[in-house]
Amino acid sequence: QVQLVESGGGLVQAGGSLRLSCAASGRTFSMYPMGWFRQTPGKEREFVAAISWNGGMTIYADSVKGRFTISRDNAKNTVYLQMNTLKPEDTAVYYCATTFQAYGLGTRDPRRYGYWGQGTQVTVSS
């Protein structure tokens, strides 16, 4: 059974930084792309960033490009999201996810992700 557990959320002032972590278990982590999404009440889940199975390719939402960095450590079965220069509009619950299919490049499409974590709250105060 695939399990994803996020950590690292919290309250931070605008301009600050946080690093989210997502620990995976239940299958061979290194074979699968990973993604981060976020959601605020009343809105659809929004793509943030994704990384290919081997870490060689990353993609970002325009709203976070240049501020957020996704990375992975396949030896630790963990994916990270380094968030810098945070803005109040980054406030959301952040979810990590992994795709159904192995050896992909990563995708913005949430329908391609078969497993999701429970989420971690990030709150950015102005």
C-alpha positions as a Python dict, from the first residue, in 0.01 Angstrom:
ca = {
    (1, 'Q'): (0, 0, 0),
    (2, 'V'): (144, 333, -108),
    (3, 'Q'): (164, 595, 166),
    (4, 'L'): (272, 956, 138),
    (5, 'V'): (328, 1166, 448),
    (6, 'E'): (391, 1541, 421),
    (7, 'S'): (563, 1751, 683),
    (8, 'G'): (718, 2094, 720),
    (9, 'G'): (417, 2320, 694),
    (10, 'G'): (354, 2603, 933),
    (11, 'L'): (308, 2975, 979),
    (12, 'V'): (560, 3211, 823),
    (13, 'Q'): (574, 3582, 747),
    (14, 'A'): (565, 3709, 391),
    (15, 'G'): (912, 3693, 239),
    (16, 'G'): (1008, 3395, 450),
    (17, 'S'): (1088, 3036, 356),
    (18, 'L'): (967, 2686, 433),
    (19, 'R'): (1074, 2343, 316),
    (20, 'L'): (811, 2076, 278),
    (21, 'S'): (898, 1708, 281),
    (22, 'C'): (702, 1408, 161),
    (23, 'A'): (809, 1062, 270),
    (24, 'A'): (690, 776, 54),
    (25, 'S'): (653, 406, 123),
    (26, 'G'): (484, 103, -24),
    (27, 'R'): (650, 80, -363),
    (28, 'T'): (978, 159, -539),
    (29, 'F'): (986, 536, -494),
    (30, 'S'): (1263, 596, -747),
    (31, 'M'): (1054, 466, -1038),
    (32, 'Y'): (777, 726, -1019),
    (33, 'P'): (735, 1097, -1085),
    (34, 'M'): (621, 1309, -792),
    (35, 'G'): (419, 1626, -771),
    (36, 'W'): (310, 1896, -531),
    (37, 'F'): (-35, 2052, -542),
    (38, 'R'): (-213, 2299, -319),
    (39, 'Q'): (-570, 2382, -233),
    (40, 'T'): (-758, 2659, -57),
    (41, 'P'): (-1119, 2635, 64),
    (42, 'G'): (-1371, 2656, -216),
    (43, 'K'): (-1112, 2621, -491),
    (44, 'E'): (-991, 2332, -701),
    (45, 'R'): (-662, 2167, -628),
    (46, 'E'): (-386, 2361, -806),
    (47, 'F'): (-65, 2226, -957),
    (48, 'V'): (254, 2362, -799),
    (49, 'A'): (549, 2155, -919),
    (50, 'A'): (647, 1812, -1047),
    (51, 'I'): (965, 1614, -1086),
    (52, 'S'): (1053, 1321, -1309),
    (53, 'W'): (1133, 976, -1174),
    (54, 'N'): (1508, 1038, -1179),
    (55, 'G'): (1497, 1406, -1089),
    (56, 'G'): (1625, 1512, -1428),
    (57, 'M'): (1325, 1721, -1523),
    (58, 'T'): (1113, 1961, -1323),
    (59, 'I'): (810, 2173, -1409),
    (60, 'Y'): (648, 2456, -1216),
    (61, 'A'): (334, 2661, -1211),
    (62, 'D'): (398, 3013, -1335),
    (63, 'S'): (290, 3150, -998),
    (64, 'V'): (580, 2981, -816),
    (65, 'K'): (850, 2972, -1082),
    (66, 'G'): (1172, 3123, -953),
    (67, 'R'): (1059, 3101, -590),
    (68, 'F'): (993, 2729, -533),
    (69, 'T'): (1222, 2434, -601),
    (70, 'I'): (1119, 2070, -614),
    (71, 'S'): (1380, 1802, -555),
    (72, 'R'): (1397, 1438, -458),
    (73, 'D'): (1628, 1205, -270),
    (74, 'N'): (1562, 856, -398),
    (75, 'A'): (1785, 704, -132),
    (76, 'K'): (1556, 851, 135),
    (77, 'N'): (1229, 796, -55),
    (78, 'T'): (1154, 1163, -7),
    (79, 'V'): (1052, 1455, -224),
    (80, 'Y'): (1097, 1816, -113),
    (81, 'L'): (950, 2153, -195),
    (82, 'Q'): (1172, 2446, -101),
    (83, 'M'): (956, 2757, -88),
    (84, 'N'): (1127, 3097, -79),
    (85, 'T'): (995, 3452, -90),
    (86, 'L'): (658, 3333, 28),
    (87, 'K'): (351, 3545, -34),
    (88, 'P'): (13, 3550, 143),
    (89, 'E'): (-142, 3402, -172),
    (90, 'D'): (73, 3091, -121),
    (91, 'T'): (-139, 3009, 184),
    (92, 'A'): (-297, 2668, 124),
    (93, 'V'): (-292, 2303, 217),
    (94, 'Y'): (-7, 2145, 24),
    (95, 'Y'): (-31, 1787, -99),
    (96, 'C'): (229, 1560, -248),
    (97, 'A'): (129, 1294, -497),
    (98, 'T'): (277, 1019, -710),
    (99, 'T'): (169, 899, -1049),
    (100, 'F'): (5, 578, -1157),
    (101, 'Q'): (268, 522, -1424),
    (102, 'A'): (638, 464, -1372),
    (103, 'Y'): (929, 636, -1546),
    (104, 'G'): (737, 945, -1646),
    (105, 'L'): (859, 1302, -1675),
    (106, 'G'): (609, 1453, -1431),
    (107, 'T'): (281, 1619, -1518),
    (108, 'R'): (52, 1907, -1422),
    (109, 'D'): (-255, 1686, -1465),
    (110, 'P'): (-389, 1574, -1125),
    (111, 'R'): (-576, 1287, -1292),
    (112, 'R'): (-247, 1116, -1359),
    (113, 'Y'): (-164, 1098, -990),
    (114, 'G'): (-297, 791, -819),
    (115, 'Y'): (-178, 841, -463),
    (116, 'W'): (-198, 1147, -243),
    (117, 'G'): (-82, 1248, 101),
    (118, 'Q'): (-304, 1399, 369),
    (119, 'G'): (-166, 1747, 320),
    (120, 'T'): (21, 2001, 531),
    (121, 'Q'): (-101, 2353, 602),
    (122, 'V'): (111, 2649, 494),
    (123, 'T'): (3, 2991, 616),
    (124, 'V'): (182, 3308, 506),
    (125, 'S'): (100, 3620, 702),
    (126, 'S'): (130, 3967, 553),
}
